[in-house]
Amino acid sequence: MTVFEVWAPEKTPRLLVAGEERAMEAGESGWWRLDVPGAGPGDDYAFLLPDFPTPLPDPRSPWQPDGVHGPSRVYDHAEFAWTDQGWSGRQLPGSVLYELHIGTFTPEGTFDAAVERLDHLVELGVDLVELLPVNAFNGTYNWGYDGVCWYAPQETYGGPDGLKRFVDAAHAKGLGVVLDVVYNHFGPSGAYAPMFAPYLSTGSNTWGSSLNLDGPESDSVRRYIADSVLMWLRDYHVDGLRLDAVHALHDEGAVHLLELLAVEVESLAAHVRRPLTLIAESDLNDAKLITPREAGGYGLHAQWDDDVHHALHALLTGERQGYYGDFGSLDCLRTVLEGAFFHAGTWSSFRGRRHGRPVDRQRTAGHRFVAFLQNHDQIGNRAIGDRLTASLSPGLLKVGATLLLTSPFTPMLFMGEEWAATSPWQFFTSHPEPDLAAAVQTGRRREFARHGWDEADVPDPQDPATFERSKLDWSEPEKPGHAEILDLYKRLIKVRRAVPDLTDPWLSDVEVWHGDQHVVIRRGSYVVVANLAGVEQTVSVRSPVRSVLFTTEPGVVVQRDRLVLPAESAAVVAVR
């Protein structure tokens, strides 16, 4: 017997299962339910609403084998044979994250194909694998941020069992899994939940209508999101979630949705006896998100730090357009390495106002900030999706990696970064509806034109070639140049793990100074030195050097309390 339930407070839904329409029984708070003897896992079902003749999938569908417009399918989480009973989890502090997109990580673009590449990640030295959104979306391939079924893994990736096989295999190899999830909007096609109930508010954000988090009937909408969060962590054994663009979650309630999620995830972590992590993406530059609830914050564990990226990117590339306008100086780099945010109650020329607030360096640990040289947004939201590989010399690529992986933050790599992949990562969609496809094509080109890009250079998101170009080339890691970068990343991660001072997250213990195209970062008894110039430089580290732990290039010379660094190189040394 299977119990079918759906929330439809102003509708009278009917259940369609086994080719038969059935009336449902009204319950409390707008819920309808029906016990169906004989129905079970593998059976397809849908709901009929009185004002819409087409059968609709379940807003809480666990499985959409025929895509987001097809019927839902009953799925029993208890039937999967997990082998990770001994898994004790991975905490965020001290870890290295690796962001990947299932559809472009391998030629096949599936969970099972990604499993075959996990050994590469183990050898690299990462701890947590972060998957871009995998919940069901319109079409066959997509970045994942247009998802509409928040409980069902995408079928073209491998569906529910495929995701579980990936998580189970990752745990067997000592890797935790973080899942990127989007709760700030529904995608433009296949979002049938709002036809059942008031899931949406009257407001909107950059991507569509906002969720109803604080209006009438919002308790059930909040429950819809919270139950999805708990499902990924509990039923799919995922170790953490990255919450997309939480600044777009409009909630004026006394207990913000993010605090609610933090409370319930903490309870689940206590039950499963392993760490569960919530990471926010936020444009607010406000550490309240990651401040413990006991101190008046929301209690999330970490947040992405775009300011670190902007400081590094602008410094290394010289780009100053758009939001890079305030970044790029060595003073800026010093500010973010010591204090996490550059805009901390300071003027933002891009926004035309003051932005952010300072981080308490004594009380807020650096591991709560996820930092990166590249990620899906910072590459994919460039007109041609070009990586740093296309604009930086190998020397500066190595310098950037050194500054990231010796920082006090939680470092994150984007797939292929570790071998200087040359494949772009472009914006791609596969909407089958011609009108929607045309709107995406036009909108993407106009958006880039407003930022100064030539519309003719912008790839067509709907062209299958755009998707194919974005797939990693797994022959590259063994090729000259690429193999050298890969070895550097492996050595850097080993050094980070071996030296406690380099994983020490306390910002108050970080000291940065700089000169003409060079920067020095003191981390306890160790110093990181980077020469950004195209010529050799002699740099003072202010203390006698005991030993050299790491260099990006040969030829570093120690002169008591100074280092002679080759052009575009970096080193990590122990000092007295």
C-alpha positions as CSV (number, residue, x, y, z in Angstrom):
1,M,0.0,0.0,0.0
2,T,1.2,3.5,-0.8
3,V,-0.1,6.7,0.7
4,F,-0.4,9.6,-1.8
5,E,-0.5,13.1,-0.4
6,V,-0.5,16.6,-1.9
7,W,-1.0,20.2,-0.6
8,A,-3.7,22.1,-2.4
9,P,-5.5,24.3,0.0
10,E,-7.9,25.9,-2.5
11,K,-8.3,23.0,-4.9
12,T,-9.9,19.6,-5.0
13,P,-7.2,17.3,-6.6
14,R,-7.8,13.8,-7.9
15,L,-5.2,11.1,-8.1
16,L,-4.4,9.3,-11.3
17,V,-2.7,6.0,-10.7
18,A,-2.7,2.7,-12.6
19,G,-4.8,4.5,-15.3
20,E,-7.6,5.1,-12.8
21,E,-8.8,8.4,-11.4
22,R,-9.5,8.4,-7.7
23,A,-11.0,11.0,-5.3
24,M,-8.8,12.1,-2.5
25,E,-9.7,12.7,1.2
26,A,-9.4,16.2,2.6
27,G,-7.2,16.6,5.6
28,E,-5.9,19.5,7.7
29,S,-4.2,22.6,6.5
30,G,-5.1,22.0,2.8
31,W,-3.6,18.5,2.6
32,W,-5.2,15.7,0.6
33,R,-4.3,12.1,1.0
34,L,-5.3,8.6,-0.2
35,D,-4.2,5.1,0.7
36,V,-4.0,2.9,-2.4
37,P,-3.7,-0.8,-1.8
38,G,-1.5,-2.5,-4.4
39,A,0.3,0.6,-5.4
40,G,4.0,0.6,-4.8
41,P,7.6,1.4,-5.9
42,G,7.8,1.8,-9.7
43,D,4.2,2.8,-10.2
44,D,3.5,6.0,-12.1
45,Y,1.1,8.6,-10.8
46,A,-0.1,12.2,-11.3
47,F,-2.7,14.6,-10.0
48,L,-5.6,16.2,-11.8
49,L,-6.8,19.7,-10.8
50,P,-10.3,20.9,-11.6
51,D,-9.1,23.9,-13.6
52,F,-6.5,22.1,-15.7
53,P,-7.1,19.1,-17.9
54,T,-3.5,17.7,-18.1
55,P,-2.2,15.4,-15.4
56,L,0.4,17.1,-13.3
57,P,3.5,15.6,-11.5
58,D,3.7,15.6,-7.7
59,P,5.3,18.8,-6.3
60,R,7.2,16.5,-4.0
61,S,7.9,13.9,-6.6
62,P,10.8,11.7,-5.7
63,W,11.3,10.5,-9.3
64,Q,10.6,11.9,-12.7
65,P,11.7,9.2,-15.1
66,D,10.1,10.9,-18.2
67,G,11.2,14.4,-17.4
68,V,9.6,17.3,-15.5
69,H,6.5,17.3,-17.6
70,G,5.8,13.6,-17.2
71,P,4.1,11.6,-14.4
72,S,5.8,11.0,-11.1
73,R,6.9,7.6,-10.0
74,V,6.7,6.0,-6.6
75,Y,10.2,5.5,-5.1
76,D,11.1,3.7,-1.9
77,H,14.3,5.1,-0.3
78,A,14.6,2.0,1.9
79,E,15.3,-0.3,-1.1
80,F,18.7,1.0,-1.9
81,A,21.6,-1.1,-0.5
82,W,24.0,1.4,1.1
83,T,27.5,0.3,2.0
84,D,28.6,3.4,3.8
85,Q,27.5,2.4,7.3
86,G,31.0,3.2,8.6
87,W,31.1,6.6,7.1
88,S,31.7,9.2,9.9
89,G,31.5,12.3,7.6
90,R,33.8,15.2,6.7
91,Q,33.9,18.4,8.5
92,L,34.4,21.7,6.6
93,P,37.3,23.1,8.7
94,G,40.5,22.0,7.1
95,S,38.9,20.6,4.0
96,V,39.4,21.4,0.3
97,L,36.3,21.5,-1.8
98,Y,36.0,20.5,-5.5
99,E,33.1,21.9,-7.5
100,L,31.9,19.9,-10.5
101,H,28.9,19.6,-12.9
102,I,27.8,16.1,-13.5
103,G,26.8,16.7,-17.1
104,T,30.2,18.0,-18.2
105,F,32.6,16.4,-15.8
106,T,32.8,13.3,-18.0
107,P,31.9,12.6,-21.7
108,E,29.0,10.5,-20.6
109,G,27.6,13.1,-18.2
110,T,26.2,10.7,-15.6
111,F,26.6,9.9,-11.9
112,D,28.0,6.5,-12.7
113,A,30.6,8.0,-15.1
114,A,31.6,10.5,-12.4
115,V,32.2,7.6,-10.0
116,E,34.9,6.3,-12.4
117,R,36.8,9.6,-11.9
118,L,36.7,9.7,-8.1
119,D,40.2,8.2,-7.8
120,H,41.5,11.4,-9.6
121,L,40.0,13.5,-6.8
122,V,41.4,11.3,-4.1
123,E,44.9,11.5,-5.6
124,L,44.5,15.3,-5.9
125,G,43.8,15.5,-2.2
126,V,40.3,17.0,-2.0
127,D,38.0,16.2,0.8
128,L,34.5,17.3,-0.3
129,V,33.0,17.1,-3.8
130,E,30.4,19.8,-4.5
131,L,27.9,18.9,-7.2
132,L,26.1,21.7,-9.1
133,P,22.3,21.2,-8.8
134,V,21.1,17.8,-9.8
135,N,17.4,18.1,-9.1
136,A,15.1,17.6,-12.1
137,F,15.1,20.4,-14.7
138,N,13.5,21.0,-18.1
139,G,15.3,19.4,-21.0
140,T,18.2,17.0,-21.0
141,Y,21.1,19.2,-20.0
142,N,21.3,22.5,-18.1
143,W,23.5,24.2,-15.5
144,G,20.9,23.0,-13.0
145,Y,19.7,26.4,-11.6
146,D,16.4,26.1,-13.5
147,G,15.3,23.1,-11.5
148,V,11.6,22.6,-10.8
149,C,11.3,19.3,-8.9
150,W,13.1,19.9,-5.6
151,Y,12.9,16.2,-4.5
152,A,13.8,14.3,-7.7
153,P,17.4,13.8,-9.1
154,Q,17.7,14.5,-12.8
155,E,16.9,11.3,-14.8
156,T,19.5,11.9,-17.5
157,Y,22.2,11.9,-14.8
158,G,21.0,8.6,-13.5
159,G,18.0,9.4,-11.3
160,P,17.6,8.6,-7.6
161,D,19.6,5.4,-7.6
162,G,22.4,7.0,-9.7
163,L,22.9,9.8,-7.1
164,K,22.9,7.3,-4.3
165,R,25.5,5.2,-6.1
166,F,27.7,8.3,-6.5
167,V,27.4,9.3,-2.8
168,D,28.0,5.7,-1.7
169,A,31.1,5.4,-3.9
170,A,32.5,8.8,-2.8
171,H,32.1,7.8,0.9
172,A,33.9,4.5,0.2
173,K,36.9,6.5,-1.1
174,G,36.9,9.0,1.8
175,L,35.2,11.8,0.0
176,G,32.3,13.8,1.3
177,V,29.6,15.1,-1.0
178,V,28.0,18.6,-1.0
179,L,25.0,19.3,-3.1
180,D,24.2,22.7,-4.6
181,V,20.5,23.4,-4.1
182,V,18.3,26.3,-5.3
183,Y,15.3,27.4,-3.3
184,N,15.0,31.1,-4.4
185,H,13.0,30.5,-7.6
186,F,11.5,27.8,-9.8
187,G,12.8,27.3,-13.4
188,P,10.8,28.7,-16.3
189,S,9.3,25.4,-17.5
190,G,7.8,22.5,-15.6
191,A,7.2,24.4,-12.4
192,Y,3.8,23.0,-11.6
193,A,3.8,23.3,-7.8
194,P,2.4,26.9,-7.9
195,M,-0.7,25.5,-9.7
196,F,-1.5,23.5,-6.5
197,A,-0.9,26.1,-3.8
198,P,0.5,29.6,-3.1
199,Y,4.2,28.7,-3.3
200,L,5.0,32.1,-4.8
201,S,4.8,35.6,-3.4
202,T,3.9,38.7,-5.4
203,G,7.6,39.8,-5.4
204,S,10.3,38.7,-7.8
205,N,14.1,38.4,-8.0
206,T,16.7,38.2,-10.8
207,W,15.6,34.7,-11.9
208,G,11.8,34.8,-11.5
209,S,9.0,35.0,-8.9
210,S,10.1,34.8,-5.3
211,L,9.0,32.1,-2.9
212,N,6.2,32.8,-0.4
213,L,8.3,32.6,2.8
214,D,6.4,35.1,5.0
215,G,2.8,35.5,3.6
216,P,-0.4,33.7,4.1
217,E,0.0,29.9,3.9
218,S,3.8,30.4,4.0
219,D,4.2,27.8,6.8
220,S,3.7,25.0,4.3
221,V,6.0,26.6,1.8
222,R,8.8,26.8,4.4
223,R,8.1,23.2,5.2
224,Y,8.3,22.3,1.5
225,I,11.9,23.7,1.4
226,A,13.0,22.3,4.8
227,D,11.7,18.8,4.0
228,S,13.7,18.9,0.8
229,V,16.8,20.0,2.7
230,L,16.4,17.2,5.2
231,M,15.7,14.6,2.4
232,W,19.0,15.2,0.6
233,L,21.0,14.9,3.8
234,R,19.1,12.0,5.3
235,D,17.9,9.8,2.4
236,Y,20.8,10.5,0.0
237,H,23.4,10.6,2.7
238,V,24.8,13.9,1.4
239,D,27.2,15.6,3.8
240,G,26.3,19.2,3.1
241,L,24.3,21.6,1.0
242,R,25.3,24.8,-0.8
243,L,22.3,27.1,-0.7
244,D,22.1,29.2,-3.8
245,A,21.8,33.0,-3.7
246,V,20.2,33.2,-0.2
247,H,20.0,37.0,-0.5
248,A,17.1,36.3,-2.9
249,L,15.1,34.6,-0.1
250,H,12.8,37.4,1.0
251,D,11.7,36.5,4.5
252,E,10.5,39.1,7.1
253,G,9.4,36.5,9.6
254,A,10.8,36.5,13.1
255,V,12.7,33.3,12.4
256,H,14.3,33.5,9.0
257,L,14.1,30.4,6.8
258,L,17.9,30.1,7.0
259,E,17.8,29.9,10.8
260,L,15.0,27.3,10.6
261,L,17.2,25.2,8.3
262,A,20.2,25.5,10.6
263,V,18.1,24.3,13.5
264,E,16.7,21.3,11.8
265,V,19.9,20.3,10.2
266,E,21.7,20.4,13.5
267,S,19.0,18.1,14.9
268,L,19.5,15.7,12.0
269,A,23.3,15.8,12.4
270,A,22.9,14.7,16.0
271,H,20.7,11.8,14.9
272,V,22.9,10.5,12.1
273,R,26.1,11.2,14.2
274,R,28.1,12.9,11.5
275,P,28.7,16.6,10.6
276,L,26.2,18.1,8.2
277,T,27.2,21.4,6.6
278,L,25.1,24.3,5.3
279,I,27.0,26.7,3.0
280,A,25.3,29.9,1.8
281,E,26.0,31.8,-1.4
282,S,25.3,35.4,-0.4
283,D,25.8,38.8,-2.0
284,L,25.3,40.6,1.3
285,N,28.9,40.5,2.8
286,D,27.3,40.0,6.2
287,A,28.7,37.5,8.6
288,K,25.4,37.3,10.4
289,L,24.6,34.3,8.2
290,I,27.5,32.3,9.7
291,T,27.4,33.7,13.2
292,P,26.1,31.1,15.7
293,R,22.5,31.4,16.8
294,E,23.7,31.9,20.4
295,A,25.3,35.1,19.2
296,G,22.3,36.3,17.3
297,G,23.2,34.9,13.9
298,Y,21.5,32.4,11.6
299,G,23.9,29.6,12.5
300,L,24.9,28.5,9.0
301,H,28.4,26.9,8.8
302,A,30.0,28.9,5.9
303,Q,29.4,31.2,3.0
304,W,31.0,31.8,-0.4
305,D,33.3,34.8,-0.4
306,D,33.3,36.5,-3.8
307,D,35.5,39.3,-2.6
308,V,38.4,36.9,-2.3
309,H,37.8,35.8,-5.9
310,H,37.5,39.3,-7.2
311,A,40.7,40.4,-5.4
312,L,42.7,37.5,-6.8
313,H,41.2,37.6,-10.3
314,A,41.6,41.4,-10.8
315,L,45.1,41.3,-9.4
316,L,46.3,38.5,-11.7
317,T,44.4,39.4,-14.9
318,G,44.4,43.2,-14.7
319,E,40.6,43.2,-15.5
320,R,38.7,46.1,-14.0
321,Q,35.3,46.0,-15.8
322,G,32.0,45.6,-13.9
323,Y,32.3,44.5,-10.3
324,Y,36.0,44.2,-10.6
325,G,36.3,48.0,-10.7
326,D,37.2,48.3,-6.9
327,F,39.5,45.3,-6.9
328,G,42.9,44.4,-8.2
329,S,45.4,46.3,-5.9
330,L,47.8,44.6,-3.5
331,D,46.1,46.7,-0.7
332,C,42.8,45.0,-1.7
333,L,44.4,41.6,-1.5
334,R,45.8,42.3,1.9
335,T,42.3,43.5,3.1
336,V,40.6,40.3,2.0
337,L,43.3,37.9,3.3
338,E,43.2,39.5,6.7
339,G,39.5,40.3,6.9
340,A,37.6,38.1,4.4
341,F,35.5,41.0,2.9
342,F,36.8,44.0,0.9
343,H,33.4,45.7,0.9
344,A,32.8,45.8,4.7
345,G,30.7,48.9,5.2
346,T,32.8,50.6,2.4
347,W,31.9,52.2,-0.9
348,S,31.1,49.9,-3.8
349,S,31.3,51.7,-7.1
350,F,29.5,48.9,-8.9
351,R,26.5,49.2,-6.6
352,G,26.8,53.0,-6.1
353,R,26.5,52.7,-2.3
354,R,28.2,51.4,0.8
355,H,28.1,47.7,1.1
356,G,28.7,44.9,3.6
357,R,29.9,45.0,7.2
358,P,33.3,44.2,8.8
359,V,34.1,40.7,10.0
360,D,35.2,40.2,13.6
361,R,38.7,38.8,13.0
362,Q,38.9,37.6,16.6
363,R,35.7,35.6,16.7
364,T,34.9,34.6,13.1
365,A,37.1,31.8,11.7
366,G,38.4,31.9,8.2
367,H,37.2,28.4,7.4
368,R,33.7,29.8,7.4
369,F,34.5,31.5,4.1
370,V,34.7,29.4,0.9
371,A,37.2,31.0,-1.4
372,F,38.1,30.2,-5.0
373,L,40.1,31.3,-8.0
374,Q,37.4,30.0,-10.4
375,N,33.9,28.6,-10.1
376,H,30.9,27.9,-12.3
377,D,29.6,31.5,-12.1
378,Q,32.9,33.3,-12.5
379,I,33.7,31.3,-15.6
380,G,30.3,30.6,-17.1
381,N,29.1,34.1,-16.8
382,R,31.8,35.4,-19.0
383,A,30.7,35.8,-22.6
384,I,32.7,32.9,-24.0
385,G,33.1,30.9,-20.7
386,D,36.9,31.2,-20.8
387,R,38.9,30.0,-17.9
388,L,42.0,31.7,-16.3
389,T,44.0,29.4,-18.5
390,A,43.1,31.5,-21.5
391,S,44.4,34.8,-20.0
392,L,47.2,34.0,-17.5
393,S,50.7,32.6,-18.0
394,P,51.5,29.3,-16.3
395,G,53.6,31.2,-13.8
396,L,50.7,33.4,-12.7
397,L,48.3,30.4,-12.6
398,K,50.7,28.8,-10.1
399,V,51.0,32.0,-8.1
400,G,47.2,32.2,-7.9
401,A,46.9,28.6,-6.8
402,T,49.5,29.2,-4.1
403,L,47.7,32.2,-2.7
404,L,44.4,30.4,-2.6
405,L,45.6,27.1,-1.1
406,T,47.7,28.8,1.6
407,S,44.9,31.2,2.6
408,P,43.0,31.0,5.9
409,F,39.8,30.2,4.1
410,T,38.2,26.9,2.9
411,P,39.6,26.6,-0.7
412,M,37.4,25.4,-3.5
413,L,38.6,24.3,-7.0
414,F,36.5,24.2,-10.1
415,M,36.6,21.0,-12.1
416,G,39.7,20.9,-14.4
417,E,41.3,23.9,-12.7
418,E,43.9,21.6,-11.2
419,W,45.4,20.8,-14.6
420,A,44.7,24.2,-16.3
421,A,41.9,22.8,-18.5
422,T,41.5,24.6,-21.8
423,S,37.9,23.6,-22.3
424,P,35.6,26.6,-21.7
425,W,32.6,26.3,-19.4
426,Q,29.8,28.1,-21.2
427,F,26.1,28.8,-20.4
428,F,24.0,26.0,-21.9
429,T,20.3,25.0,-21.9
430,S,18.2,22.4,-23.7
431,H,14.6,23.8,-23.5
432,P,12.4,21.9,-25.9
433,E,9.9,24.8,-26.2
434,P,10.9,27.0,-29.2
435,D,9.6,30.3,-27.7
436,L,11.5,29.7,-24.4
437,A,14.6,28.7,-26.3
438,A,14.5,31.9,-28.3
439,A,13.9,34.0,-25.2
440,V,17.0,32.5,-23.5
441,Q,19.1,33.0,-26.6
442,T,18.1,36.7,-27.0
443,G,18.2,37.4,-23.3
444,R,21.7,36.0,-22.9
445,R,23.1,38.1,-25.7
446,R,21.5,41.3,-24.5
447,E,22.8,40.7,-21.0
448,F,26.4,40.5,-22.2
449,A,25.9,43.4,-24.5
450,R,25.0,45.6,-21.5
451,H,28.4,44.5,-20.0
452,G,30.4,45.5,-23.0
453,W,30.7,42.1,-24.7
454,D,30.1,41.7,-28.5
455,E,26.8,39.9,-29.0
456,A,28.4,38.0,-31.9
457,D,30.9,36.4,-29.5
458,V,28.2,34.9,-27.1
459,P,27.6,31.2,-27.8
460,D,24.1,30.1,-28.4
461,P,23.0,28.4,-25.1
462,Q,20.6,26.1,-27.0
463,D,23.3,24.9,-29.5
464,P,24.3,21.3,-28.4
465,A,27.9,22.3,-29.4
466,T,27.9,24.8,-26.5
467,F,27.2,21.9,-24.1
468,E,29.8,19.6,-25.8
469,R,32.5,22.3,-25.7
470,S,32.0,22.6,-22.0
471,K,33.0,19.0,-21.2
472,L,36.4,18.3,-19.7
473,D,39.1,16.8,-21.9
474,W,40.4,13.9,-19.7
475,S,43.4,13.5,-22.0
476,E,44.9,16.8,-20.9
477,P,46.1,15.9,-17.4
478,E,48.9,13.7,-18.8
479,K,50.0,16.3,-21.4
480,P,53.0,18.6,-21.0
481,G,52.2,21.8,-19.2
482,H,48.9,20.4,-17.8
483,A,50.7,17.6,-15.9
484,E,53.0,20.2,-14.4
485,I,50.0,22.3,-13.1
486,L,48.4,19.1,-11.7
487,D,51.5,18.2,-9.8
488,L,51.7,21.7,-8.4
489,Y,48.1,21.4,-7.1
490,K,48.8,18.1,-5.5
491,R,52.0,19.4,-3.8
492,L,50.2,22.5,-2.6
493,I,47.3,20.5,-1.0
494,K,49.9,18.2,0.7
495,V,51.7,21.2,2.1
496,R,48.5,22.6,3.4
497,R,47.6,19.4,5.1
498,A,51.1,18.9,6.5
499,V,51.5,22.4,8.1
500,P,49.0,23.2,10.9
501,D,49.7,27.0,10.5
502,L,48.4,26.8,6.9
503,T,45.0,25.4,8.0
504,D,44.8,27.6,11.1
505,P,41.6,29.5,10.3
506,W,42.0,32.5,12.7
507,L,42.1,35.7,10.7
508,S,43.6,37.6,13.6
509,D,46.8,35.5,13.1
510,V,47.2,36.5,9.4
511,E,49.6,39.3,8.6
512,V,50.1,40.6,5.1
513,W,52.5,43.2,3.6
514,H,53.5,44.0,0.1
515,G,55.8,46.0,-2.1
516,D,56.3,46.6,-5.8
517,Q,54.4,43.6,-7.4
518,H,55.1,41.2,-4.5
519,V,53.1,40.1,-1.5
520,V,54.1,38.4,1.7
521,I,51.6,36.5,4.0
522,R,52.7,35.5,7.5
523,R,50.9,32.4,8.8
524,G,52.4,31.6,12.2
525,S,55.9,30.2,11.7
526,Y,55.5,30.1,8.0
527,V,55.6,32.7,5.3
528,V,54.0,32.7,1.8
529,V,55.8,34.9,-0.7
530,A,54.5,35.7,-4.2
531,N,56.4,37.6,-7.0
532,L,53.8,38.9,-9.5
533,A,56.4,40.7,-11.6
534,G,57.8,39.5,-14.9
535,V,61.3,39.8,-13.5
536,E,63.3,38.3,-10.6
537,Q,62.7,40.1,-7.3
538,T,64.4,40.0,-3.9
539,V,61.8,40.1,-1.1
540,S,62.2,40.5,2.7
541,V,60.3,38.0,4.9
542,R,61.3,40.0,8.0
543,S,62.6,36.8,9.8
544,P,65.5,34.4,9.2
545,V,64.4,31.5,6.9
546,R,64.8,28.0,8.4
547,S,63.7,26.0,5.4
548,V,61.9,26.1,2.0
549,L,58.8,23.9,2.0
550,F,57.4,24.7,-1.5
551,T,58.2,26.6,-4.6
552,T,56.3,27.0,-7.9
553,E,59.5,27.4,-9.8
554,P,63.1,26.2,-9.3
555,G,65.8,28.7,-8.5
556,V,64.5,30.3,-5.3
557,V,67.5,31.6,-3.3
558,V,67.6,32.2,0.4
559,Q,69.5,35.2,1.7
560,R,69.0,34.9,5.5
561,D,65.7,36.9,5.9
562,R,65.2,37.4,2.2
563,L,64.1,35.3,-0.8
564,V,65.3,35.8,-4.4
565,L,62.2,34.7,-6.4
566,P,62.2,34.0,-10.1
567,A,59.6,36.0,-12.2
568,E,56.0,35.1,-11.6
569,S,56.7,32.6,-8.8
570,A,55.8,31.9,-5.2
571,A,57.3,30.0,-2.3
572,V,56.3,28.8,1.2
573,V,59.1,29.0,3.8
574,A,59.5,28.3,7.5
575,V,60.9,31.2,9.5
576,R,62.4,31.6,13.0
